[in-house]
């Protein structure tokens, strides 16, 4: 059965008509599942029992299971949420001066194969539905007792590889009768699926597009990001140019600095030539190391030198704060450890 949280108002209106119920019930139900975060049909106290029974016969409605909660010294919270089919995903809640930001997952696993990312180990299991993506926000906020104002689709999975569900989620989370989060407060990260970037641009949603670049040339990028063999940098930059022209939104380029690989001044020079004169912001990230990879983070000195070079040559650049480092807050690490523990337990 379909998750009731997947439905927008139009779909709920159609369902009320099919049930022979008045149209205003659609708005009531939408608020219960999208804003209040009802975890079961019984919580909808102003909905008639007969309608709740009709809904229960057609849809599912539940809260994801909280499998793990880790709280870092800096206040960052990492959650592992379990679904009814036994799969799980991670979400990270971060506290900034402007409010709370949540980093959410869009798939169980990932098939993009980036060598520095724990999310891709084991490849992709399945896509998350719009409601499952939304549940990470609703139940993280409830658990932490906070109001979330900013979203980052940068957790497990490639959002544009789950395009239709992600677009539906964006519509749901932006609805004023739901979470009512402004699109300009949402950042979507992609490794560079150029066809989907152009489709997203055509929607002109005014979200921030974050492109995981991580190398200034094809030779280096091919070694760490298999997607580059399908969509090399020249094609990626053309798609980004089209996105800017359509939306007039600056693109954020994520660049994970890997010691001795992509953190030299020569690489900074190449990256400057690639982005200079475009509507761009570079977000430098000291690589979060994972057990399964030999790659190491750039030194603080090399990171600062790289950042200074780009800024001095007209490419706006910042270094991302390392939040939640003591709780493995980078993508996929908690889920991976949980799976390994389950497998070891089953073998005993």
N, C-alpha and C positions, 0 to 999 in steps of 0.2 A: 504494500500500500504506500501511497505517496505521503511525504511529510507535509502536514498542514502548513508549516512555516514556509514552504516553497511558494505558496500562493500569494499573488498580489490582489488588490482590491477588485480588479475586473474579473479575475478568476473566481474569487469568492462570491461576487454578485451572480455570476453564471451558476455557481453551485447552489446558492440560495433559491434561485429560480427552479433549478432541477428538483430541489427538495420541497418546493411549494411553500417556501418561507418568505417573509417580507424582506425587501431589499436592505433595510437599515441594519438587519442582523449581520450583514457582511462587514460593516464598519465596526460593530462591536467585537466580532470575532477577530478581525485584523488587529485591533488594539490589544486584545488579550494575548495573541501569539507573538506579535511583533514588538510591542512596547512593554507590556507588563511581564511577558515571558512566562506565560502559563506552562507548567510542566506536565499537565494532564487535563483532560476534558472537565473533570469534576471541579477544577478551580474556576471555571467560567460561571460564576454564581448568578449572573443576570441573563444567562442563556437557558431557555427551556430544556428540561430533561430530554424531551423527545428529539430536539435538534442536536443535543449533545450525543445522543445515541446514534442519530443519523451520521454525524461526523465521525464517531468512533468506528462505524461500520465501513467507512470509506477512506479514512486517513489515519495516520499515526501522529501522536503528539507526546513527546517525552523530553526529559532533560538528558544531556550527555552525562556519562558517569565520570566523576572526578577521580582519575586514577592516581595522579601525582600532583602535588603542589610544592614548589620550591621557591623560597624567598631569599633573595640576595641581600648582602649587606647594604647595597645602595637602594633597597626597596623594590627592585625589579622582581616581578613574580612570573614564574614559568609554570604553565599548566599542561597536563597531559589529559586530554578528554577522550573517553571511550564511547564508541557507538554500539548499537544493538547487534551489529554483525561481527563484533569482536575486533574491529579495526580501531585505531586511535590516531589522533593528531595533536600537535602542540600549538599553544598560543602563549605570547609573552606580553605582559602588561608593564609598561614603562612610565615612570613619573617624571614629568618635566615642569618647568616653571609655569608654562602655559596650560597645563592640565595633564590628563592621562591619555596615552597613546597605546593602542593594542596592535600587535603584529599577529596576523591570523594566517592559517593554512587554507589552501584551496583544493588540495588533493591529498589522498593517502599515499605517501611516497611520491616519487618524481621520476620521469623517464628521460630527463634532459642530459644526465650523465656528467655534470660538471665535477671535476675531480676533487675540488676543494670542499665539497658540500656533503654533509652526512645524510641529507634528505634523499639523495638519489641512490644510496646503498640499498639494494633490494628492488630497485626500480619502482615504477608506479603500480599500485594495487587497484585504485579506483578513483574516480572524481568524487568530490563532495557536492551535495545538492546545495541550492541557494540557502535553504533552511539550516543545513548543517554548518555552513560558513557563518551564518548569522548567529547560531547558538553559541559560538565561541565568544561573541561580544556580550550577549545577554547574560550568560551564566558566569563569565569572568567578572563582569561588573557587579553581579549579585554577590559573588563570593567575596570580592574585595571591598564591597560597599562604597563604590566610587561611580562617578559619572564619566564615561569615556567620550572624548570629543574628537579624537583623531584616529584614523585607521591606516594601517600599512599592510597591504597584501604582499607579504614578503616572507611568509613562513614556508612550511612544507608544500611543495608543488609549484608548477608553473601556471600562474593564473590564466594566461592566454591559451594554454593547452586545455583549459576547461572553460572556454570562452562563453558559451551560452549561459551556463549556470552562474558564472561570475557577473555577467552583465545583468542578469535577473537579480542577483544579490545586491548589486549597486543600486538598482531601482528600489528594492525593498528597504535597504538601510537608509536611504535618503528620504523616504516618505515621511511627511510631517506627522502622520499619525503612528509612525513606528519609532525607530531610533532617532530619526530627524538629524542625521549627521550630514553636514554640508559636503558637497562633492569636492570642493577645494581643500577639504580637510582629509581627503583620501588619497593615498599614494599606492599605485599598482606597479609592481616590479616584474619585469620580463627579461629573459635571457636573450631575446631578440627574434621573436617569431614575426617576421616582417609583414606577412599577409594579414595577420591578426592585428598588428599595430595600425595598419591602414583601415581595417574595419572599425577598430575602436575610435580612430580619428574621425571617421564619418559620423559617429554618434555625437561628437562634440560635447562630451559629458563634463568637461572642465576639471577632471581629476588630474593629479600629477603623475606623469609617466616616469618611472625610474627604470633605466636600462642597465642591466648588469653587463658592463663592458669588460673590465678586468685585464685588458691588454690593448696596446695601441696599434698592433698589426696582426695580420692573419697568421703569420708563422707562430707567434706565441699563443694567440687565442685558440688556434686549432688544437694545441696541446692540452688545454685545460677545459675547453668548452666544445663538445662535439657539434652543437648547434651551428657553430661557425662554418662547418663544412657545407651546410645547407644554405645558410644566410651569412655570407662573409661580410666583413666590416663595411665595404663600399655600399652593399645593398642595405645593410642596417642603417647606415647614416642617411641614405636616401629616404628610407621609410621614416626616420626621425624627422627629417626635413619636411616631409609631407604632413607629419603629425603637428609640427609647429605651425605650418602654414594654415592648417585647418582649424586649430584650436587657439592659436596665439599663446600657448602655454610653454613655459620653459621646461626643458627636460633635465632630469637629474641623472647623471651617469655614475653608477656605482663602480668603484675600482678597489678591489681587495689587493693590498700590497703584500706580495709574496717575496720573502727574502732571496735575493740573488736571481730572481726570475723576471719580475716586471717592475722593480722599484728603483732602477737606475735613472740618472739624469738624462741619459739618452732616451729612455722610455718616456720620461716627462716631456722631453722635447718633441717626440713623435705625437704624444697625446695632445700637446698644445697645438701642433699643426693640424690635427684632426678636428679640434673643437673651436679653435680661435675664430671669432666672428659669428658664432652661432648662439642661439638662445639656450645656453647650457650652464649647468652647475655640476661640479665634480664632487662627489662624496667619497672621500678616501676612507678605507677601512683597513685597519691592521688585521690581517687574516686571523680568523678564529681557528686554531689548529684542531684537527680531529684525529683520533687514535689510528684510523685506517689510512691516513695519508702522511707521507713524509714531509709535506710542505710546511714551512715555518713562516711566522709573521715577520714582516719587515721590522727593523729596529726603530725605536723612536726617533733617532737622529736621521735615518734615511727617510722616514715618513715625513718629518718636518721639512727636510730639504726638497722632497718631491712636491709637497704642498706649496712651499715658498716659490718654487720655480714656476708653477702654473699661475699662481696669483700675480707674480711679477710680470708675466707675459699675457695678462688680460683674460685669463680663464678663471672665473670665480670658483674657489675650491675651499672646502672645509674638511676637517678630520672628524669622523663620527666618534662620539663618546662611546666608550666600551662599557655598556650597562650589562649587569647580570653575568659578568665573566666567571664568577665563582660558582654559578649554578648551571654551567653549560648552556647558556642562553642562545647560542647560535642554532640555526635551523637543523632539526632532525636528531640532535644528540640525545635528548631525553627519550624520545620514542625508540631510538635504536637501543639504548640501554635497557629499556623496559622489555623490548622484544627479546633481547639476549637473555635477560633474567628468566622470562617465561620459558624459553627454549631449554635453558639449563635446568629449570625446575621440572620440566617434562621428562628430561633424560634421567632424573634421579630415581 
